[in-house]
Amino acid sequence: MIIEGLPYFAFPAKMKLWVAKILDMSDGALQRFGFTLMIIGLLSVYFGKK
């Protein structure tokens, strides 16, 4: 939760802009974005354990 909360603490105005952009994204684009973030997270864990 520290990592997830850091951008909101450090850059609140920019995070508001990002949230507004996310609300304007289509469902398909948001799904692709979420899938990409999941893959990046899984790869980070995989290579972090090696």
Rosetta constraint file for C-alpha pairs under 8 A:
AtomPair CA 1 CA 5 HARMONIC 5.96 0.50
AtomPair CA 2 CA 6 HARMONIC 6.05 0.50
AtomPair CA 3 CA 7 HARMONIC 7.80 0.50
AtomPair CA 4 CA 8 HARMONIC 7.99 0.50
AtomPair CA 5 CA 9 HARMONIC 6.35 0.50
AtomPair CA 6 CA 10 HARMONIC 5.94 0.50
AtomPair CA 7 CA 11 HARMONIC 5.43 0.50
AtomPair CA 7 CA 12 HARMONIC 7.09 0.50
AtomPair CA 7 CA 15 HARMONIC 6.94 0.50
AtomPair CA 8 CA 12 HARMONIC 4.86 0.50
AtomPair CA 8 CA 15 HARMONIC 5.98 0.50
AtomPair CA 11 CA 15 HARMONIC 6.16 0.50
AtomPair CA 12 CA 16 HARMONIC 6.32 0.50
AtomPair CA 13 CA 17 HARMONIC 6.63 0.50
AtomPair CA 14 CA 18 HARMONIC 6.31 0.50
AtomPair CA 15 CA 19 HARMONIC 6.11 0.50
AtomPair CA 16 CA 20 HARMONIC 6.22 0.50
AtomPair CA 17 CA 21 HARMONIC 6.26 0.50
AtomPair CA 18 CA 22 HARMONIC 6.15 0.50
AtomPair CA 19 CA 23 HARMONIC 6.23 0.50
AtomPair CA 20 CA 24 HARMONIC 6.50 0.50
AtomPair CA 21 CA 25 HARMONIC 6.45 0.50
AtomPair CA 22 CA 30 HARMONIC 7.38 0.50
AtomPair CA 25 CA 29 HARMONIC 6.21 0.50
AtomPair CA 25 CA 30 HARMONIC 6.14 0.50
AtomPair CA 26 CA 30 HARMONIC 6.17 0.50
AtomPair CA 27 CA 31 HARMONIC 6.10 0.50
AtomPair CA 28 CA 32 HARMONIC 6.25 0.50
AtomPair CA 29 CA 33 HARMONIC 6.12 0.50
AtomPair CA 30 CA 34 HARMONIC 6.09 0.50
AtomPair CA 31 CA 35 HARMONIC 6.03 0.50
AtomPair CA 32 CA 36 HARMONIC 6.06 0.50
AtomPair CA 33 CA 37 HARMONIC 6.28 0.50
AtomPair CA 34 CA 38 HARMONIC 6.23 0.50
AtomPair CA 35 CA 39 HARMONIC 6.27 0.50
AtomPair CA 36 CA 40 HARMONIC 6.21 0.50
AtomPair CA 37 CA 41 HARMONIC 6.10 0.50
AtomPair CA 38 CA 42 HARMONIC 6.13 0.50
AtomPair CA 39 CA 43 HARMONIC 6.07 0.50
AtomPair CA 40 CA 44 HARMONIC 6.07 0.50
AtomPair CA 41 CA 45 HARMONIC 6.31 0.50
AtomPair CA 42 CA 46 HARMONIC 6.06 0.50
AtomPair CA 43 CA 47 HARMONIC 5.98 0.50
AtomPair CA 44 CA 48 HARMONIC 5.69 0.50
AtomPair CA 45 CA 49 HARMONIC 6.24 0.50
AtomPair CA 46 CA 50 HARMONIC 6.99 0.50
